[in-house]
Amino acid sequence: MASQEYPKTAANTVKRYGNDRASYDYKTIHTIINTCPVLHVSFADPTNPFPAVLPMIGCTGDFTNPSADPNTLPQNIYIHGYVSSRLMKTGSSPDSEEGLPITIAATHLDGLVLALTPNHCSCNFRSAIAFGYATLVTDEAEKTWAMEKITNNMLPTRWENSRIPPTQTEMTSTSILRVKISSASAKVRAGGPGEDRADLKDEALKKRVWTGVVPVWMQWGEPMPGPENKVDEVPGYIEGWRMRANQEGRVEAFKAIESE
Amino acid sequence: MASQEYPKTAANTVKRYGNDRASYDYKTIHTIINTCPVLHVSFADPTNPFPAVLPMIGCTGDFTNPSADPNTLPQNIYIHGYVSSRLMKTGSSPDSEEGLPITIAATHLDGLVLALTPNHCSCNFRSAIAFGYATLVTDEAEKTWAMEKITNNMLPTRWENSRIPPTQTEMTSTSILRVKISSASAKVRAGGPGEDRADLKDEALKKRVWTGVVPVWMQWGEPMPGPENKVDEVPGYIEGWRMRANQEGRVEAFKAIESE
């Protein structure tokens, strides 16, 4: 279904193992981004040969069509955080409407894949890369909407369960970037170890070296109240989210081993 | 101890919260990189306004001084994986000895910090950014040494507990990059929530909104043998590493809450 995919361009076409592991559909890409607690955001720094990279938080969304289903429609990526205004200006393309060209990477590690020889060892992972143009969100309604979206993407219903709306000072001191995606791709490695054919015939080797997958996921531990906390019990929306996230992470990691 | 730090340059000096959260010392930076199972590697693509970003694995090391203590001496970063040879050439600086300018990011998420208002919410994290010049390792001895180092950095003693040395085909098909670090920095956020002064005086708000930290770490699950595995019990070096990694991740996440 070509219409539910990001276009393939020179930037996003996956070259290594592209046939087996790449996908371009909205659902896969948006899900990887929205379940990844840290995004790595990269952009050129004109004063420097090295790209800048910042760990940031964010999620997909579309303010002009807020009920758009991210499984079937393209999205923007909203990012919480600060990119120097100098870069926002100098990095802008000649058409200054377009904004700063940035690359957003989201990676989930699902397992360590152990083969008979280190050269066949691998990782199970799901990663997404999105290329797009970032602009600062200045409209207050869009900014508040994006803050709510990013907060609740991290911890569902936290926004309405805390002190809102933001004060004017908070609005001014918080930056939100809207990234218009021009292309994006996902890459997924799943399954067990692949082996060298000669190694598989070596029975002594196979009796000596353990092969398989060690699954891995993000584990959220018991919430620790801060010194100012006055709520005795950890609320259900926090515990529910934590249990669900741990369970889903675990299930994904084990499921990856079985699928190919 | 200035001699045990990477130099501060325009590229690596941390601007946001630089005084509280930044450090430049070898030990902090190398530890974050070597305990991070996925590194995000970024470099300019001359055909494209967007930097390329690849998730890769790697660790620090110094082949010319293999016993160099990473806590007190600078290191290279060795990365396992493939960067198009076109880029390795076109990206090289005029002095072609220097190699491709790349940025390596390593991020550990330690917790979700929940304040009374979403605008004071934050994350506990440890991140390192290294800037350097990447060249392809062509010397066979250095390449094998780096493969061993990267394998054992991920899972200690896995190298010697599997089929080695690599075959000639494996040597040819595996690429290792050596990144000479020109500057690097680390940024660490720890502690509990910071609050707005007005919110702290609002007792009704404090009775309604739970505040504190939800710690998080990478959890390695039970190893799942592959279809070709003939070793009945999971070896001790795998289980020992797994238990240690889970314990250390958990301890780091809880320790971060207590420190400021």
Contacts between the chains, C-beta under 8 A, distances in Angstrom:
chain1	res1	chain2	res2	distance
A	10	B	47	6.4
A	10	B	48	6.6
A	11	B	45	7.3
A	11	B	48	5.0
A	11	B	50	5.6
A	15	B	84	7.4
A	16	B	82	6.1
A	37	B	109	5.6
A	37	B	112	7.8
A	37	B	123	7.7
A	37	B	216	7.6
A	38	B	107	5.4
A	38	B	109	5.4
A	38	B	123	7.6
A	38	B	125	7.3
A	40	B	40	4.2
A	40	B	42	7.8
A	40	B	53	6.5
A	40	B	105	5.5
A	40	B	107	7.1
A	42	B	40	7.8
A	42	B	42	4.2
A	42	B	51	4.5
A	42	B	53	5.1
A	42	B	103	7.2
A	43	B	51	6.5
A	44	B	44	6.1
A	44	B	49	7.6
A	44	B	51	6.1
A	45	B	11	7.3
A	47	B	10	6.4
A	48	B	10	6.5
A	48	B	11	5.0
A	48	B	131	8.0
A	49	B	44	7.6
A	49	B	93	6.6
A	49	B	101	3.8
A	50	B	11	5.6
A	50	B	101	4.9
A	50	B	102	6.9
A	50	B	103	4.7
A	50	B	131	4.1
A	50	B	132	7.9
A	51	B	42	4.4
A	51	B	43	6.5
A	51	B	44	6.1
A	51	B	51	4.1
A	51	B	102	7.9
A	51	B	103	5.0
A	52	B	103	7.1
A	53	B	40	6.5
A	53	B	42	5.1
A	53	B	53	7.8
A	53	B	103	4.9
A	53	B	105	4.3
A	53	B	129	5.9
A	55	B	105	6.7
A	55	B	107	4.4
A	55	B	125	6.7
A	55	B	127	5.2
A	57	B	123	7.0
A	82	B	16	6.1
A	84	B	15	7.4
A	93	B	49	6.5
A	101	B	49	3.8
A	101	B	50	4.9
A	102	B	50	6.9
A	102	B	51	8.0
A	103	B	42	7.2
A	103	B	50	4.7
A	103	B	51	5.1
A	103	B	52	7.1
A	103	B	53	4.9
A	105	B	40	5.5
A	105	B	53	4.3
A	105	B	55	6.7
A	107	B	38	5.4
A	107	B	40	7.1
A	107	B	55	4.4
A	109	B	37	5.6
A	109	B	38	5.5
A	109	B	218	7.4
A	112	B	37	7.8
A	112	B	154	6.7
A	112	B	155	6.7
A	112	B	220	7.7
A	114	B	155	7.4
A	114	B	158	7.0
A	114	B	162	7.7
A	114	B	238	7.8
A	115	B	162	7.7
A	116	B	162	6.2
A	116	B	163	5.1
A	116	B	228	7.9
A	117	B	162	5.7
A	117	B	163	4.3
A	117	B	164	7.2
A	117	B	166	6.9
A	117	B	170	7.0
A	118	B	147	6.3
A	118	B	148	7.7
A	118	B	151	4.4
A	118	B	158	6.8
A	118	B	159	5.7
A	118	B	162	5.5
A	118	B	164	6.8
A	118	B	166	7.3
A	119	B	147	7.3
A	119	B	166	5.0
A	119	B	167	8.0
A	119	B	170	4.0
A	119	B	173	7.7
A	119	B	174	5.7
A	121	B	151	6.7
A	121	B	154	8.0
A	121	B	158	7.6
A	121	B	162	7.9
A	123	B	37	7.7
A	123	B	38	7.6
A	123	B	57	7.0
A	125	B	38	7.3
A	125	B	55	6.8
A	127	B	55	5.2
A	129	B	53	5.9
A	131	B	48	8.0
A	131	B	50	4.1
A	132	B	50	7.9
A	147	B	118	6.3
A	147	B	119	7.4
A	148	B	118	7.7
A	151	B	118	4.4
A	151	B	121	6.7
A	154	B	112	6.6
A	154	B	121	8.0
A	155	B	112	6.7
A	155	B	114	7.4
A	158	B	114	7.0
A	158	B	118	6.8
A	158	B	121	7.5
A	159	B	118	5.7
A	161	B	209	6.6
A	162	B	114	7.8
A	162	B	115	7.7
A	162	B	116	6.2
A	162	B	117	5.8
A	162	B	118	5.5
A	162	B	121	7.9
A	162	B	209	5.0
A	163	B	116	5.1
A	163	B	117	4.3
A	163	B	199	5.9
A	163	B	202	7.6
A	163	B	205	5.5
A	163	B	209	6.5
A	164	B	117	7.2
A	164	B	118	6.8
A	166	B	117	6.9
A	166	B	118	7.3
A	166	B	119	5.1
A	167	B	119	8.0
A	167	B	196	7.4
A	167	B	198	8.0
A	170	B	117	6.9
A	170	B	119	4.0
A	170	B	196	7.7
A	173	B	119	7.7
A	174	B	119	5.7
A	192	B	224	7.9
A	192	B	226	3.9
A	192	B	227	6.4
A	193	B	226	5.1
A	193	B	228	7.5
A	195	B	228	6.3
A	196	B	167	7.3
A	196	B	170	7.7
A	198	B	167	8.0
A	199	B	163	5.8
A	200	B	228	6.3
A	202	B	163	7.6
A	203	B	230	7.6
A	205	B	163	5.5
A	206	B	228	6.6
A	206	B	229	7.7
A	206	B	230	4.4
A	206	B	231	7.9
A	207	B	230	5.1
A	207	B	231	6.7
A	208	B	231	7.3
A	209	B	161	6.6
A	209	B	162	5.0
A	209	B	163	6.5
A	209	B	231	6.9
A	210	B	223	7.5
A	210	B	225	7.2
A	210	B	229	6.2
A	210	B	231	4.3
A	210	B	234	6.1
A	210	B	235	5.3
A	210	B	238	6.5
A	211	B	225	7.0
A	211	B	226	4.7
A	211	B	228	5.9
A	211	B	229	4.7
A	211	B	231	7.7
A	212	B	223	5.6
A	212	B	224	5.2
A	212	B	225	4.1
A	212	B	226	4.3
A	212	B	229	5.4
A	213	B	223	7.0
A	213	B	224	5.2
A	213	B	226	6.9
A	214	B	220	5.4
A	214	B	221	7.1
A	214	B	223	4.7
A	214	B	224	7.9
A	214	B	238	7.0
A	214	B	242	6.3
A	215	B	220	7.3
A	215	B	221	4.2
A	215	B	222	7.6
A	215	B	224	6.8
A	216	B	37	7.6
A	216	B	218	5.6
A	216	B	219	6.6
A	216	B	220	5.0
A	216	B	221	6.8
A	217	B	218	7.5
A	217	B	219	5.8
A	217	B	221	7.3
A	218	B	109	7.4
A	218	B	216	5.6
A	218	B	217	7.5
A	218	B	218	6.5
A	218	B	219	7.3
A	219	B	216	6.6
A	219	B	217	5.8
A	219	B	218	7.3
A	219	B	219	3.6
A	219	B	249	7.8
A	219	B	250	7.9
A	220	B	112	7.8
A	220	B	214	5.4
A	220	B	215	7.3
A	220	B	216	5.0
A	221	B	214	7.1
A	221	B	215	4.2
A	221	B	216	6.8
A	221	B	217	7.3
A	221	B	250	6.5
A	221	B	253	6.2
A	221	B	254	7.0
A	222	B	215	7.6
A	223	B	210	7.5
A	223	B	212	5.6
A	223	B	213	7.0
A	223	B	214	4.7
A	224	B	192	7.9
A	224	B	212	5.2
A	224	B	213	5.2
A	224	B	214	7.8
A	224	B	215	6.8
A	224	B	254	7.2
A	224	B	257	5.2
A	225	B	210	7.2
A	225	B	211	7.0
A	225	B	212	4.1
A	226	B	192	3.9
A	226	B	193	5.0
A	226	B	211	4.7
A	226	B	212	4.3
A	226	B	213	6.9
A	227	B	192	6.4
A	228	B	116	7.9
A	228	B	193	7.5
A	228	B	195	6.3
A	228	B	200	6.3
A	228	B	206	6.6
A	228	B	211	6.0
A	229	B	206	7.7
A	229	B	210	6.2
A	229	B	211	4.6
A	229	B	212	5.4
A	230	B	203	7.6
A	230	B	206	4.4
A	230	B	207	5.1
A	231	B	206	7.9
A	231	B	207	6.7
A	231	B	208	7.2
A	231	B	209	6.9
A	231	B	210	4.3
A	231	B	211	7.7
A	234	B	210	6.1
A	235	B	210	5.3
A	238	B	114	7.8
A	238	B	210	6.5
A	238	B	214	7.0
A	242	B	214	6.3
A	249	B	219	7.9
A	250	B	219	7.8
A	250	B	221	6.5
A	253	B	221	6.2
A	254	B	221	7.0
A	254	B	224	7.2
A	257	B	224	5.2
